[in-house]
Each structure stands twice: as C-alpha cells, then as structure tokens.
Amino acid sequence: MDNRVCALTGAEFPLFAFSHCRDVVAAVSKAGGFGVLGATRFSPEQLEEELAWIDAHVDGAPYGVDVIVPETIDPRVADLSDNATRAAAIDAKYAEFAADLLARYGVEASRSVTPLRERMGITPENGMALMDVAFRHPIRLIANALGIAPPAMIAEGKKRGVAVAALVGAKEHAIRQAEAGVDIIVAQGGEAGGHCGEVSTLVLIPEVVRALDRAGHRTPVLAAGGIMTGGQMAAMMAAGAQGAWTGSVWLATPESEASEAFREKMVTARSRDTVRSRSRTGKPARQLKTAWHEAWDADDGPGALPMPLMGMVSEPAFARIDRAAEAGNAEARELVTYFVGQGVGLVEDIRPARAVVQAFREEFVEAVERLSGALG
C-alpha cells in the first residue's frame, strides 16, 4: 500500500494490534499486520524476556512496543519513590473495601496491601526503564500514552530509525505531540478499551486530521477506539486516517492473555456493557462493567486512589477473581472483567489472531469496493 505509516514502520497492511500477549504480537505481524506489545504489565527484566521471545518467533516481521511514561503525576503520590513506600501510604480502608466486596462473591482476599515488585507499576521512571529495554531490540515502533512522548524517546527513535507514536484523545493534544516531534499520532476515541478520553472516534479522527493539516503538520494519524472490523478501518481511512490501531478485538483470540471466563463474557456482552471508570488504575479507563465498578464508583464508595496506588489495590483483587472463576466459582465469574472497548458488542466468536487479520483484510477490500460502486 502507498501509505505513510507503512513506510515508517515496515507494516504490510496498516492494521496495528495492541496486545499484552507476545503470541498475539507475533501472530499478527507474521500475518501481515503490525503487532505492538503493551509493556506496562512487565518489569524491565520480564520485558527483556518477552521481546527476546518475539524476536525469535516473529520471523523477521516488524513489530513495536507500547510503554506509558505519564507526563503528569498526582501531587498525592509525587513524593513516593518506591513501591514499599506507596503501599504503606494506602489507607487500610481501601484493601478492606475490596476484600469485603470480593467476599460477597465467595472470593477470599487479603485485607492489606502487598507492595508490587520494585520497578513495576505505571510511573515515569518505570516507563523510561521499559523504553530502554525496548530500544535494545529490533523494534520498528515505540508508542507512549498519558502525555507528551518524552524527549529522550523521540531523540532515541530518530537516532535508531524507530517511529515514535503517541496516543491522544483530543485535537489539541495531537498538535502538542506533533510539535514535540512524534512520527505518528494515534487518535483514540472514547469507545476504546483502557485509558481513553470522551470524544467519539467518528468525530475525533477528522477533527485531528484537519487540525494537524491546518497547523502545517504532515504527521500521519492512526484511528483507534471501537474498531473491530475491516469496514470500520476503511471508514476511518476515508476520514483521513492512515490505518487502524486496535486492541479489544485481539482479546477474543485464543492467543490472548485474557481468561477463558472473560472471553466467554465478551461473546455475550453488548456495547452498553462497558464503563469508563477510575476504579482499576486511578485514571479513566474503559472496561467490562461489573459490581466492582458499581461499588467503587458509588456515592458511598471510597473513591479511586491516584495512579499507581489504585492498581496496587485492584490488580491483586482481579487476579484472585480470575483464579476463583477458573476454579469453578460461578459467583466470582460475575466480577470477571478486563479493559475492553464498546466494540465488544461486535464480538461474535473466538478466532485465532491470524484469522482476525485475514478478516480485516477481506472486509476492508469489500468496504472499499462498496464505496467505489456507490460512486459509480
């Protein structure tokens, strides 16, 4: 394809697949798409292992890495420099609230906060450490979220010929990223899973493309948020995007890191079954709605802690929920959740990642042909 994003990254088809699972990344890239490994769940040592595995299994196809280097830090956690200190700063009522909630569904949970391993969690220093690991591998793209891409990332990307991408949820954020020197803008609508803004993808893409053009920036845009089919991808490219950045669709593959219980829930979920909540990470993130979110977001709930403290309470609880559900606890299954976008309503079955890439290709071509036919 004559496509600027493909030229920058070496992708054969501009379908970018964000996943926390190395198997999905390798499968997508080998099928002609472009796999992007979400790094934030790993320590630097673990990320080194994951990328070494991808290098050995991707057959030379291009792939990328997504890290999070937050631009702003909540003042409440600014002086907490390590995970032991962060855990000690969390009021006991938060762990107790989580434990009481899980107990109502037959899941045992700790009533205290266990510190994460050091160098794990979403913090600027951890993000930079993951970035350093990523650049030691033959990646073709590195992406950053939650703020302006760090100058060190942009400089190292230019030095190594690695495209630097940045996720944005508003046109003014896109302009700031372009002025900072990023190579690709990922404009992510509010339908997206995980951290997202409030503007819909259908509005955000042409808005960002137009704003960049009027400001004199030729920075290509990838569309993200709710994109689950090749037809949607074609529509976003008709609106000015150069390709699609996808995430939720890959959770409905047997290769993904999602639990079997969650994949089953994806097939039956409606697009209205997601919620944008702070109750998992401390920042607004879309996920499958359960009683966890209703309890934490209720007026009489404790409210969310700032990032990264909220994750230190929620992630151990979700791990216990998944284990209980896998062991046959039907009540625990009601609490099973994960980051997923409103596109979950388009999931009809579980398919291998390679088959998803092929379906995107075929649907994309069909959509383009329909549009061409409609124009005579």
N, C-alpha and C positions, 0 to 999 in steps of 0.2 A: 504494500500500500504506500502511496505517496503521502506520508504522514509525519509531522514533525516529532511527535512523541516516539514513534517507531524509530526514527532516525537517531534520536537521542539515546534510546535505551537498547536498541537491537531487537525489540519485540517484532515478531512476525505479524501479529494481529493485536490491536491496541486494547486488549481485554486484560486489565490488571486485577490480580486476585490477592487481596489481603487475607492472610491466614496466620494463626499462631502455630500451625502444624506444618512441619517440614515436608511431610508426604504430599500435602496439597500443593505446596510451593513447587516441588519438583515435578509433580504430575502436570500441573498447569503449564509450566514453562516448556516441558517436553512436548506438550500438545499444541504449542504454537502461541499460547497466551504468555503472560508475564506474571510469575509468582512473586509475592512480596511477603517476607516473613515478619510478623509482628514480634518485636524483640522484648517488649516490656515485661513479659512474664518470666524472663530468664535473668540469671546473674551473668556477669561477663564470662565466667568460666563455662556456664551452660550454653551461652550463645556461641561460644567458640566450637563446642561440640556439635551444635545444630548446624552451623554453617559448614563445618568440615564434612558433615554427612551430606548436605545438599551438594557441595562441590563434587562429591564422589558419585552422586546419583542423578544429577541433572543433565548429564551427557553434553555438557558444554553450552546448554541453552542459557540465555540471560535470565537473571533474577535480581531481586532487590531486598532491602531491609527497611523496616519502619521502626523508628525509635520515637520516644517522647522526651523532649527537653523543654519542660514548662518555662514559659517566658516570665510569668509572674508567680510569686509564692505568697500564700496566705500569711499575713503577719502573725497569725497564731502559731505557726509552725516554723517561722523563719529562723529561730534560734535553736531549733532541734537538729543536731548534726548527725545523729546515728539512730539506728532502729531501736536500740535498747532505750535510749532517751525518749524516743517517740512513743514507744509502748508504755513507758512509765507515765507519760503525760496524759494518757487517755483515762478519763473518769471511769471508775468501775461500773457505773450505771449503764454504759453502752454495751459492755460484754454481757451484763446481766439481762438487759433487754433482749439481746439476741438469743441468749440461752433460753429465756422464758418463752420466746416466740417459737423456737425450734421444738421445745418440749411439748408444745400443744400439738405437734405433728409427729410425736414419737421419736424425735431425734435428740440424742444426748449431745450436749455441747459444753465447752469449758466456760466457766464464769469469770475468767480472767483473760487478759490479752497476752498472747505469746509473741515476743518480738520476731519479726522476719529475719532471715539471714541477712547479714550486712551485705551491702551493695545490691539489694533487691528492693523494689518499690519505685514508684514514679516520682523521682526527684531530678533536679538538673544535673547533679553530679553523677547519678547513676545513668542517666541518659547519655551523657558525654562518654562515660566508660564503655557503654554498649556501642556507641558510634566508633570509638577507637577499634573495637574488635571487628566491627563490620568492614571497616576500610582495610583490614588485613586480608580480605577475601576478594575474589574477582567479581564483586557486585557491579551492576550497571546502573543502579538507582539507590538512593537513600532518601527516605521521607521523614519529615518531622511534623508533629502536631502540637497543639496547645500553645501556639505563639510563633513569633518570627524564628525562622531557622537560624541557629547560632552562626556567627561569622566564621568560626572555626570549621563548621560543617561545610559552608559554602566554599571557603577557600580550599579545603582539602578535596572537595568534589571537583573543583576546577583543575586542581593540580593532577588529579588521578583520572580525569575524564569520566567521572561518575556524575550522572544527572542528579540534581538535588530537587526534591519535590516538597511542597508544603501544603498541608490541609487547611482550608479556610471555610468559614460559614457565612461570610458577608463580603460585599464588593470592596469595602474599604480595607479589609484585611488582605484581600488579593493584591491591591495596589501596594500596600506596605511590603508584602512579600516580594513582589516584582522589583520594587525599588531596592530591596536588600540584595537582590541578585539571584534568586532561585530560578531554576530552569523550567519547572513545571508547577502549575497551580492545580491542586486537587480541590475542586469546589464541591463541598459536601452539604447536601440538603438535610433538612430536619427529619426526613424519613429514615435516615441512616441508623444503623446499629452503632452502639458505642457512643463516644463523645461526639456531640453534634450541636448545631445551632437550631434556630427556629424557622428559617426561611426554607420553603419547599424547593426541591431540586428543579422543578419545572420553571420556577421564577429565578432561582439563583444562577443557573448556567448562563442564560442570555444576558443577565444583569452583569455578571463578572466578565464575560467575553466583551461586552460593549464597553464596560468601564476600562478594561485593560487597553482596548483598541484606542479609545479616546485619549488615554493618557500616554499613548505612543509606545506601549509595551507589546512586543510580539510573543510574550510568554504563552505557550500552549496550555490549554485547560483540559483536565480530565473531569468528567462528570461522576459524581458519587451520590448515593442516597436512594435506596429503594430500587436499584437497578438489578433485575433478576432475569431478564430475557434479552435476546439479541435485538428484538424490536424496540425495546426501551433504549438500548445502546444506540441504535440507528437514529432514534428520535433526538437524543441528546447531541449527537454529532450533527444532525440537521440544524440544531440550535446553536452550533458553533464550537462544541467540544471536539477534541481530537481523539477521544476514546472514553472508556469507562473504567472507573475504579470501583471494584465490587468486594463485598465481604460476606454478607449474610448467606448468599447462595451457596457458598462453599461449606457452610456448616451442615448442609443437608447432603453431605457426601460421606461415604464410609471411611474415608481417609482422615476426616477432620478430628479435632481434639474434643468436640462436643460429645457428651454422654449419649448412650443409646436412648435413655429416657427423654433427653432434650430433643433429639432428632425426631422421636415419635411425636412429641408435642408440636414441633414445627409443622409437621404434615397436617395436623388438625387445627392449627392456630389460624385466626383471622388477622387481617391487618390492624384491626382495632384492639388486638390483644397485647400490644406493646405499650410501654410507658417511658417517658423521659424523666429520669429520677437521679438525684444525687446520692441515693442510699447504697450505692455499691462502691463508688470511687471517691465521692466527695464533690465531683463536678457533674453537671447534667449529662447523662448517658442513657441512650435508649436500650431497653432490654425487654424480655418477655415478662409481662406483669404477673405477679403472684401476691400472696398475702404478705410476703416480706416487704414489698414496696408500699402496700396499703398501710401497714403498721408503722413503718419508719416515717412515711410522709404525712401521716395523720396529724391533726392539730394537737392531739395529746401525746404524740410520739416524741422521742428525744431529739429529733432533727439530725441532720447529717453532720459528721465531723469533716474538717477540711482534708484535702488530699495532702499526704498519703495516709493519714490516720484512719480514714473510713475504710480503706481497703484492708487494714490490719485487723479490723473487726469483722468485715463482711466475708473476705475470701476464705478464712478457716471455716466459717459457718456454711458457706456454699459447698466446700469440699465435703463436709460432714453430711450435708443434704444429699449430694450425689452418691456418696457411699451407701447411705441408708436406702436410697431408692434402688440402687443396683442390687442390694441385698434382699429386696422384696418388700420394703416398707411402702405400701400404697399411699399412705398419708404424706410421706416425705416427697413423693412424686409431685404433689401439688405445689411444693415450694421450688421444684427444679426450675432454674432459669439461666439465662446467659444473655450476653449482648447480642441483640438482633434487631434489624430494622423492620419497618412496616411492610416491606416486600415479602415478609414471611407468609402473608396471605396468598402468595403466588406459588408457594412450595406445595407440590402435589405428591412427590415421592422422593426416595433417596436414590441418587445416581452417582456413579464414580466421577471423579473430577474431570477425567478425560472426556467423558460423555457430556458433561456440562459445557466444556469448551466447544465441542463439536455442535451442540445445540445452539449455542450463542452464534457461531459462525453461520449456521443454516438459517436461523431466524433473522439475523442481520441482513443476509442477502435477500431473503423473502421480503423484508420490510422495505429495502431499497427498491426492489423491483415493483412492489405495490405502489410506492410513491412515484416512481418513474412512469408507471402505467396510468396513474391518476392524472399525470400532467400531459399525457398523450405522447 
